[in-house]
Amino acid sequence: MAEERIREAVELIRNFLKDRHITVDKIIVFGSYAKGNYTKDSDLDIAIVSCDFDGKDIFQKAEMLKGLKWSLVENFMLPFDIIPLSLKEWQESSALVVDFVKEGEVLSP
């Protein structure tokens, strides 16, 4: 997926979140697409950091993002991995996934 298509996907995410009144603190592409070593079988890894995820468990975050993954797959014909992180998780967590995400490229707010 070319850089332009990644930006289009980020724009779709931004609009999806805006329509649901979810604040976007950061949208980060990480993994093989961010590193430039993706293959035809790679998924596109994207983290969404939002203060609106603060205090929410994984099920509540999933409900907030319901329909996003399908919309991305439908528009780009590519598998996506979406990681929702609260602002607190982004700033304070030492979780492995946050370490991977922090190596990515911030493409938004």
N, CA, C and O atoms as a GROMACS GRO file, in nm:
protein
  436
    1MET      N    1   0.088  -0.118   0.000
    1MET     CA    2   0.000   0.000   0.000
    1MET      C    3   0.091   0.122   0.000
    1MET      O    4   0.177   0.137   0.086
    2ALA      N    5   0.071   0.207  -0.094
    2ALA     CA    6   0.154   0.327  -0.107
    2ALA      C    7   0.126   0.423   0.007
    2ALA      O    8   0.022   0.416   0.074
    3GLU      N    9   0.220   0.512   0.028
    3GLU     CA   10   0.207   0.613   0.134
    3GLU      C   11   0.076   0.692   0.121
    3GLU      O   12   0.013   0.725   0.222
    4GLU      N   13   0.037   0.721  -0.001
    4GLU     CA   14  -0.087   0.796  -0.023
    4GLU      C   15  -0.208   0.718   0.027
    4GLU      O   16  -0.300   0.775   0.086
    5ARG      N   17  -0.210   0.588   0.004
    5ARG     CA   18  -0.321   0.504   0.051
    5ARG      C   19  -0.324   0.498   0.204
    5ARG      O   20  -0.432   0.494   0.263
    6ILE      N   21  -0.208   0.498   0.266
    6ILE     CA   22  -0.204   0.501   0.413
    6ILE      C   23  -0.265   0.631   0.462
    6ILE      O   24  -0.344   0.630   0.556
    7ARG      N   25  -0.229   0.739   0.401
    7ARG     CA   26  -0.287   0.869   0.440
    7ARG      C   27  -0.438   0.871   0.417
    7ARG      O   28  -0.512   0.929   0.497
    8GLU      N   29  -0.485   0.808   0.311
    8GLU     CA   30  -0.630   0.799   0.288
    8GLU      C   31  -0.697   0.718   0.399
    8GLU      O   32  -0.806   0.753   0.444
    9ALA      N   33  -0.632   0.610   0.441
    9ALA     CA   34  -0.687   0.528   0.550
    9ALA      C   35  -0.692   0.609   0.680
    9ALA      O   36  -0.790   0.601   0.754
   10VAL      N   37  -0.587   0.685   0.707
   10VAL     CA   38  -0.584   0.769   0.827
   10VAL      C   39  -0.695   0.874   0.820
   10VAL      O   40  -0.759   0.904   0.921
   11GLU      N   41  -0.718   0.930   0.703
   11GLU     CA   42  -0.825   1.028   0.686
   11GLU      C   43  -0.962   0.964   0.711
   11GLU      O   44  -1.048   1.025   0.774
   12LEU      N   45  -0.982   0.842   0.662
   12LEU     CA   46  -1.107   0.772   0.688
   12LEU      C   47  -1.125   0.751   0.838
   12LEU      O   48  -1.235   0.770   0.891
   13ILE      N   49  -1.019   0.712   0.907
   13ILE     CA   50  -1.025   0.693   1.052
   13ILE      C   51  -1.059   0.825   1.121
   13ILE      O   52  -1.146   0.829   1.208
   14ARG      N   53  -0.991   0.931   1.082
   14ARG     CA   54  -1.015   1.062   1.142
   14ARG      C   55  -1.162   1.103   1.127
   14ARG      O   56  -1.224   1.151   1.222
   15ASN      N   57  -1.217   1.083   1.008
   15ASN     CA   58  -1.357   1.118   0.983
   15ASN      C   59  -1.453   1.029   1.062
   15ASN      O   60  -1.553   1.076   1.114
   16PHE      N   61  -1.421   0.900   1.070
   16PHE     CA   62  -1.503   0.807   1.148
   16PHE      C   63  -1.510   0.853   1.294
   16PHE      O   64  -1.617   0.857   1.353
   17LEU      N   65  -1.395   0.887   1.350
   17LEU     CA   66  -1.389   0.930   1.489
   17LEU      C   67  -1.460   1.064   1.509
   17LEU      O   68  -1.531   1.084   1.607
   18LYS      N   69  -1.442   1.155   1.415
   18LYS     CA   70  -1.508   1.286   1.423
   18LYS      C   71  -1.659   1.270   1.423
   18LYS      O   72  -1.729   1.336   1.500
   19ASP      N   73  -1.710   1.183   1.336
   19ASP     CA   74  -1.854   1.159   1.328
   19ASP      C   75  -1.910   1.104   1.459
   19ASP      O   76  -2.028   1.122   1.488
   20ARG      N   77  -1.826   1.037   1.537
   20ARG     CA   78  -1.868   0.978   1.664
   20ARG      C   79  -1.825   1.064   1.784
   20ARG      O   80  -1.836   1.022   1.899
   21HIS      N   81  -1.776   1.183   1.755
   21HIS     CA   82  -1.734   1.278   1.858
   21HIS      C   83  -1.627   1.218   1.950
   21HIS      O   84  -1.629   1.238   2.071
   22ILE      N   85  -1.535   1.144   1.890
   22ILE     CA   86  -1.422   1.087   1.963
   22ILE      C   87  -1.300   1.173   1.932
   22ILE      O   88  -1.263   1.190   1.816
   23THR      N   89  -1.239   1.226   2.036
   23THR     CA   90  -1.121   1.310   2.022
   23THR      C   91  -1.003   1.228   1.970
   23THR      O   92  -0.980   1.116   2.016
   24VAL      N   93  -0.930   1.283   1.875
   24VAL     CA   94  -0.810   1.218   1.824
   24VAL      C   95  -0.689   1.290   1.881
   24VAL      O   96  -0.664   1.406   1.847
   25ASP      N   97  -0.614   1.222   1.966
   25ASP     CA   98  -0.488   1.278   2.014
   25ASP      C   99  -0.374   1.239   1.922
   25ASP      O  100  -0.286   1.320   1.894
   26LYS      N  101  -0.376   1.114   1.874
   26LYS     CA  102  -0.274   1.068   1.779
   26LYS      C  103  -0.331   0.951   1.700
   26LYS      O  104  -0.409   0.871   1.752
   27ILE      N  105  -0.292   0.941   1.574
   27ILE     CA  106  -0.312   0.821   1.494
   27ILE      C  107  -0.173   0.781   1.448
   27ILE      O  108  -0.102   0.860   1.385
   28ILE      N  109  -0.135   0.659   1.479
   28ILE     CA  110   0.002   0.615   1.456
   28ILE      C  111   0.002   0.487   1.373
   28ILE      O  112  -0.064   0.390   1.408
   29VAL      N  113   0.077   0.488   1.264
   29VAL     CA  114   0.100   0.367   1.186
   29VAL      C  115   0.229   0.305   1.238
   29VAL      O  116   0.332   0.372   1.248
   30PHE      N  117   0.222   0.176   1.270
   30PHE     CA  118   0.342   0.108   1.321
   30PHE      C  119   0.353  -0.028   1.254
   30PHE      O  120   0.268  -0.066   1.174
   31GLY      N  121   0.457  -0.101   1.286
   31GLY     CA  122   0.476  -0.233   1.227
   31GLY      C  123   0.543  -0.224   1.092
   31GLY      O  124   0.616  -0.130   1.063
   32SER      N  125   0.516  -0.325   1.009
   32SER     CA  126   0.588  -0.338   0.882
   32SER      C  127   0.565  -0.222   0.786
   32SER      O  128   0.656  -0.186   0.711
   33TYR      N  129   0.446  -0.163   0.785
   33TYR     CA  130   0.422  -0.049   0.695
   33TYR      C  131   0.502   0.073   0.738
   33TYR      O  132   0.553   0.147   0.654
   34ALA      N  133   0.513   0.095   0.868
   34ALA     CA  134   0.591   0.209   0.917
   34ALA      C  135   0.740   0.188   0.891
   34ALA      O  136   0.813   0.284   0.864
   35LYS      N  137   0.783   0.063   0.899
   35LYS     CA  138   0.925   0.032   0.877
   35LYS      C  139   0.960   0.020   0.730
   35LYS      O  140   1.077   0.024   0.692
   36GLY      N  141   0.858   0.004   0.646
   36GLY     CA  142   0.882  -0.009   0.503
   36GLY      C  143   0.918  -0.149   0.459
   36GLY      O  144   0.962  -0.168   0.346
   37ASN      N  145   0.899  -0.249   0.545
   37ASN     CA  146   0.934  -0.386   0.507
   37ASN      C  147   0.810  -0.475   0.498
   37ASN      O  148   0.816  -0.595   0.528
   38TYR      N  149   0.698  -0.417   0.456
   38TYR     CA  150   0.574  -0.492   0.443
   38TYR      C  151   0.577  -0.581   0.319
   38TYR      O  152   0.653  -0.557   0.225
   39THR      N  153   0.492  -0.683   0.320
   39THR     CA  154   0.475  -0.773   0.206
   39THR      C  155   0.329  -0.770   0.164
   39THR      O  156   0.248  -0.701   0.226
   40LYS      N  157   0.295  -0.845   0.061
   40LYS     CA  158   0.156  -0.849   0.016
   40LYS      C  159   0.064  -0.912   0.121
   40LYS      O  160  -0.057  -0.892   0.115
   41ASP      N  161   0.119  -0.986   0.215
   41ASP     CA  162   0.040  -1.051   0.320
   41ASP      C  163   0.035  -0.971   0.450
   41ASP      O  164  -0.028  -1.015   0.546
   42SER      N  165   0.099  -0.856   0.454
   42SER     CA  166   0.104  -0.776   0.577
   42SER      C  167  -0.029  -0.707   0.604
   42SER      O  168  -0.102  -0.670   0.512
   43ASP      N  169  -0.058  -0.692   0.734
   43ASP     CA  170  -0.171  -0.607   0.770
   43ASP      C  171  -0.117  -0.468   0.802
   43ASP      O  172   0.003  -0.449   0.821
   44LEU      N  173  -0.208  -0.373   0.808
   44LEU     CA  174  -0.169  -0.236   0.841
   44LEU      C  175  -0.202  -0.213   0.988
   44LEU      O  176  -0.319  -0.216   1.027
   45ASP      N  177  -0.099  -0.190   1.068
   45ASP     CA  178  -0.115  -0.171   1.212
   45ASP      C  179  -0.132  -0.022   1.242
   45ASP      O  180  -0.048   0.060   1.206
   46ILE      N  181  -0.242   0.010   1.310
   46ILE     CA  182  -0.271   0.149   1.342
   46ILE      C  183  -0.314   0.159   1.488
   46ILE      O  184  -0.400   0.084   1.534
   47ALA      N  185  -0.254   0.253   1.560
   47ALA     CA  186  -0.295   0.283   1.697
   47ALA      C  187  -0.370   0.415   1.696
   47ALA      O  188  -0.331   0.511   1.629
   48ILE      N  189  -0.478   0.418   1.772
   48ILE     CA  190  -0.555   0.541   1.790
   48ILE      C  191  -0.544   0.578   1.936
   48ILE      O  192  -0.588   0.504   2.024
   49VAL      N  193  -0.486   0.694   1.963
   49VAL     CA  194  -0.472   0.744   2.100
   49VAL      C  195  -0.577   0.852   2.119
   49VAL      O  196  -0.584   0.949   2.044
   50SER      N  197  -0.660   0.834   2.223
   50SER     CA  198  -0.767   0.930   2.250
   50SER      C  199  -0.794   0.941   2.399
   50SER      O  200  -0.800   0.840   2.469
   51CYS      N  201  -0.809   1.063   2.446
   51CYS     CA  202  -0.847   1.084   2.585
   51CYS      C  203  -0.987   1.029   2.612
   51CYS      O  204  -1.022   1.002   2.727
   52ASP      N  205  -1.067   1.011   2.507
   52ASP     CA  206  -1.201   0.955   2.524
   52ASP      C  207  -1.197   0.806   2.558
   52ASP      O  208  -1.299   0.750   2.598
   53PHE      N  209  -1.082   0.742   2.542
   53PHE     CA  210  -1.067   0.602   2.582
   53PHE      C  211  -1.027   0.588   2.728
   53PHE      O  212  -1.027   0.477   2.782
   54ASP      N  213  -0.993   0.700   2.794
   54ASP     CA  214  -0.953   0.696   2.936
   54ASP      C  215  -1.064   0.632   3.019
   54ASP      O  216  -1.181   0.668   3.007
   55GLY      N  217  -1.026   0.536   3.103
   55GLY     CA  218  -1.121   0.471   3.192
   55GLY      C  219  -1.207   0.365   3.126
   55GLY      O  220  -1.292   0.305   3.191
   56LYS      N  221  -1.187   0.342   2.997
   56LYS     CA  222  -1.266   0.243   2.924
   56LYS      C  223  -1.190   0.111   2.918
   56LYS      O  224  -1.068   0.108   2.902
   57ASP      N  225  -1.265   0.000   2.930
   57ASP     CA  226  -1.201  -0.130   2.911
   57ASP      C  227  -1.201  -0.164   2.762
   57ASP      O  228  -1.256  -0.090   2.680
   58ILE      N  229  -1.140  -0.276   2.727
   58ILE     CA  230  -1.124  -0.312   2.586
   58ILE      C  231  -1.258  -0.330   2.516
   58ILE      O  232  -1.270  -0.300   2.397
   59PHE      N  233  -1.359  -0.378   2.589
   59PHE     CA  234  -1.490  -0.398   2.528
   59PHE      C  235  -1.559  -0.265   2.499
   59PHE      O  236  -1.625  -0.250   2.396
   60GLN      N  237  -1.544  -0.170   2.589
   60GLN     CA  238  -1.602  -0.037   2.567
   60GLN      C  239  -1.533   0.034   2.451
   60GLN      O  240  -1.598   0.101   2.371
   61LYS      N  241  -1.401   0.019   2.443
   61LYS     CA  242  -1.328   0.078   2.330
   61LYS      C  243  -1.372   0.014   2.199
   61LYS      O  244  -1.391   0.084   2.099
   62ALA      N  245  -1.388  -0.118   2.200
   62ALA     CA  246  -1.432  -0.188   2.078
   62ALA      C  247  -1.570  -0.139   2.035
   62ALA      O  248  -1.595  -0.121   1.916
   63GLU      N  249  -1.659  -0.117   2.131
   63GLU     CA  250  -1.793  -0.066   2.099
   63GLU      C  251  -1.784   0.074   2.038
   63GLU      O  252  -1.858   0.106   1.945
   64MET      N  253  -1.694   0.156   2.090
   64MET     CA  254  -1.677   0.291   2.037
   64MET      C  255  -1.628   0.290   1.892
   64MET      O  256  -1.659   0.379   1.814
   65LEU      N  257  -1.549   0.187   1.858
   65LEU     CA  258  -1.490   0.178   1.724
   65LEU      C  259  -1.565   0.082   1.633
   65LEU      O  260  -1.519   0.050   1.523
   66LYS      N  261  -1.680   0.036   1.678
   66LYS     CA  262  -1.758  -0.063   1.603
   66LYS      C  263  -1.783  -0.014   1.460
   66LYS      O  264  -1.834   0.096   1.438
   67GLY      N  265  -1.747  -0.098   1.364
   67GLY     CA  266  -1.767  -0.066   1.224
   67GLY      C  267  -1.645  -0.008   1.154
   67GLY      O  268  -1.638  -0.007   1.031
   68LEU      N  269  -1.548   0.041   1.231
   68LEU     CA  270  -1.431   0.104   1.171
   68LEU      C  271  -1.348   0.004   1.090
   68LEU      O  272  -1.314   0.031   0.975
   69LYS      N  273  -1.318  -0.109   1.149
   69LYS     CA  274  -1.233  -0.207   1.082
   69LYS      C  275  -1.297  -0.253   0.951
   69LYS      O  276  -1.231  -0.263   0.848
   70TRP      N  277  -1.427  -0.281   0.956
   70TRP     CA  278  -1.497  -0.325   0.835
   70TRP      C  279  -1.491  -0.217   0.727
   70TRP      O  280  -1.468  -0.247   0.610
   71SER      N  281  -1.511  -0.093   0.766
   71SER     CA  282  -1.506   0.017   0.670
   71SER      C  283  -1.368   0.027   0.605
   71SER      O  284  -1.358   0.051   0.485
   72LEU      N  285  -1.264   0.009   0.684
   72LEU     CA  286  -1.128   0.014   0.630
   72LEU      C  287  -1.103  -0.102   0.534
   72LEU      O  288  -1.051  -0.081   0.424
   73VAL      N  289  -1.139  -0.222   0.574
   73VAL     CA  290  -1.118  -0.339   0.488
   73VAL      C  291  -1.197  -0.325   0.358
   73VAL      O  292  -1.147  -0.353   0.250
   74GLU      N  293  -1.320  -0.280   0.371
   74GLU     CA  294  -1.407  -0.263   0.254
   74GLU      C  295  -1.349  -0.160   0.156
   74GLU      O  296  -1.356  -0.180   0.034
   75ASN      N  297  -1.294  -0.053   0.208
   75ASN     CA  298  -1.240   0.054   0.122
   75ASN      C  299  -1.102   0.026   0.067
   75ASN      O  300  -1.069   0.070  -0.043
   76PHE      N  301  -1.020  -0.049   0.142
   76PHE     CA  302  -0.881  -0.066   0.103
   76PHE      C  303  -0.842  -0.210   0.071
   76PHE      O  304  -0.730  -0.235   0.028
   77MET      N  305  -0.934  -0.305   0.092
   77MET     CA  306  -0.910  -0.446   0.061
   77MET      C  307  -0.778  -0.495   0.121
   77MET      O  308  -0.696  -0.558   0.053
   78LEU      N  309  -0.760  -0.465   0.248
   78LEU     CA  310  -0.637  -0.497   0.320
   78LEU      C  311  -0.674  -0.522   0.465
   78LEU      O  312  -0.759  -0.452   0.519
   79PRO      N  313  -0.612  -0.621   0.531
   79PRO     CA  314  -0.641  -0.641   0.673
   79PRO      C  315  -0.578  -0.530   0.758
   79PRO      O  316  -0.468  -0.483   0.731
   80PHE      N  317  -0.651  -0.489   0.859
   80PHE     CA  318  -0.607  -0.384   0.950
   80PHE      C  319  -0.605  -0.438   1.092
   80PHE      O  320  -0.688  -0.520   1.129
   81ASP      N  321  -0.510  -0.391   1.171
   81ASP     CA  322  -0.508  -0.418   1.314
   81ASP      C  323  -0.517  -0.282   1.382
   81ASP      O  324  -0.426  -0.200   1.372
   82ILE      N  325  -0.628  -0.258   1.452
   82ILE     CA  326  -0.653  -0.129   1.516
   82ILE      C  327  -0.634  -0.145   1.667
   82ILE      O  328  -0.698  -0.230   1.729
   83ILE      N  329  -0.546  -0.064   1.726
   83ILE     CA  330  -0.518  -0.067   1.869
   83ILE      C  331  -0.565   0.065   1.930
   83ILE      O  332  -0.504   0.169   1.907
   84PRO      N  333  -0.674   0.061   2.009
   84PRO     CA  334  -0.718   0.183   2.077
   84PRO      C  335  -0.645   0.200   2.210
   84PRO      O  336  -0.642   0.108   2.292
   85LEU      N  337  -0.585   0.315   2.231
   85LEU     CA  338  -0.512   0.344   2.355
   85LEU      C  339  -0.564   0.473   2.417
   85LEU      O  340  -0.587   0.572   2.347
   86SER      N  341  -0.582   0.471   2.547
   86SER     CA  342  -0.617   0.595   2.615
   86SER      C  343  -0.493   0.683   2.620
   86SER      O  344  -0.381   0.635   2.604
   87LEU      N  345  -0.513   0.810   2.644
   87LEU     CA  346  -0.400   0.902   2.656
   87LEU      C  347  -0.310   0.859   2.772
   87LEU      O  348  -0.188   0.867   2.763
   88LYS      N  349  -0.372   0.814   2.879
   88LYS     CA  350  -0.296   0.767   2.995
   88LYS      C  351  -0.212   0.644   2.960
   88LYS      O  352  -0.096   0.636   2.998
   89GLU      N  353  -0.271   0.549   2.886
   89GLU     CA  354  -0.196   0.430   2.844
   89GLU      C  355  -0.078   0.470   2.757
   89GLU      O  356   0.031   0.416   2.770
   90TRP      N  357  -0.100   0.564   2.668
   90TRP     CA  358   0.006   0.610   2.579
   90TRP      C  359   0.120   0.676   2.657
   90TRP      O  360   0.237   0.652   2.628
   91GLN      N  361   0.085   0.758   2.755
   91GLN     CA  362   0.186   0.833   2.829
   91GLN      C  363   0.256   0.750   2.936
   91GLN      O  364   0.375   0.772   2.962
   92GLU      N  365   0.186   0.656   2.998
   92GLU     CA  366   0.240   0.590   3.117
   92GLU      C  367   0.272   0.443   3.101
   92GLU      O  368   0.350   0.389   3.180
   93SER      N  369   0.216   0.377   3.004
   93SER     CA  370   0.227   0.232   2.998
   93SER      C  371   0.366   0.187   2.954
   93SER      O  372   0.431   0.251   2.871
   94SER      N  373   0.407   0.077   3.011
   94SER     CA  374   0.530   0.013   2.966
   94SER      C  375   0.496  -0.118   2.894
   94SER      O  376   0.583  -0.202   2.875
   95ALA      N  377   0.371  -0.133   2.855
   95ALA     CA  378   0.328  -0.254   2.785
   95ALA      C  379   0.404  -0.268   2.654
   95ALA      O  380   0.439  -0.169   2.590
   96LEU      N  381   0.427  -0.391   2.614
   96LEU     CA  382   0.501  -0.420   2.492
   96LEU      C  383   0.437  -0.356   2.370
   96LEU      O  384   0.507  -0.303   2.284
   97VAL      N  385   0.304  -0.362   2.361
   97VAL     CA  386   0.237  -0.305   2.244
   97VAL      C  387   0.261  -0.155   2.234
   97VAL      O  388   0.275  -0.102   2.124
   98VAL      N  389   0.265  -0.087   2.347
   98VAL     CA  390   0.291   0.057   2.344
   98VAL      C  391   0.432   0.083   2.295
   98VAL      O  392   0.456   0.179   2.222
   99ASP      N  393   0.527  -0.002   2.334
   99ASP     CA  394   0.664   0.013   2.284
   99ASP      C  395   0.668   0.000   2.132
   99ASP      O  396   0.737   0.078   2.065
  100PHE      N  397   0.596  -0.098   2.077
  100PHE     CA  398   0.591  -0.114   1.931
  100PHE      C  399   0.527   0.007   1.866
  100PHE      O  400   0.575   0.056   1.763
  101VAL      N  401   0.420   0.055   1.924
  101VAL     CA  402   0.349   0.170   1.868
  101VAL      C  403   0.438   0.293   1.870
  101VAL      O  404   0.438   0.371   1.775
  102LYS      N  405   0.512   0.312   1.978
  102LYS     CA  406   0.597   0.432   1.989
  102LYS      C  407   0.709   0.434   1.885
  102LYS      O  408   0.768   0.539   1.859
  103GLU      N  409   0.738   0.318   1.825
  103GLU     CA  410   0.836   0.313   1.716
  103GLU      C  411   0.773   0.353   1.582
  103GLU      O  412   0.844   0.367   1.482
  104GLY      N  413   0.642   0.371   1.581
  104GLY     CA  414   0.571   0.401   1.457
  104GLY      C  415   0.577   0.547   1.418
  104GLY      O  416   0.646   0.627   1.480
  105GLU      N  417   0.504   0.579   1.313
  105GLU     CA  418   0.501   0.715   1.258
  105GLU      C  419   0.367   0.780   1.291
  105GLU      O  420   0.262   0.730   1.252
  106VAL      N  421   0.372   0.892   1.362
  106VAL     CA  422   0.251   0.966   1.396
  106VAL      C  423   0.204   1.039   1.270
  106VAL      O  424   0.277   1.121   1.214
  107LEU      N  425   0.082   1.009   1.228
  107LEU     CA  426   0.029   1.071   1.106
  107LEU      C  427  -0.085   1.168   1.134
  107LEU      O  428  -0.136   1.231   1.042
  108SER      N  429  -0.125   1.180   1.259
  108SER     CA  430  -0.235   1.269   1.293
  108SER      C  431  -0.222   1.302   1.439
  108SER      O  432  -0.178   1.215   1.514
  109PRO      N  433  -0.255   1.417   1.486
  109PRO     CA  434  -0.387   1.473   1.479
  109PRO      C  435  -0.407   1.557   1.360
  109PRO      O  436  -0.515   1.611   1.340
   0.00000   0.00000   0.00000
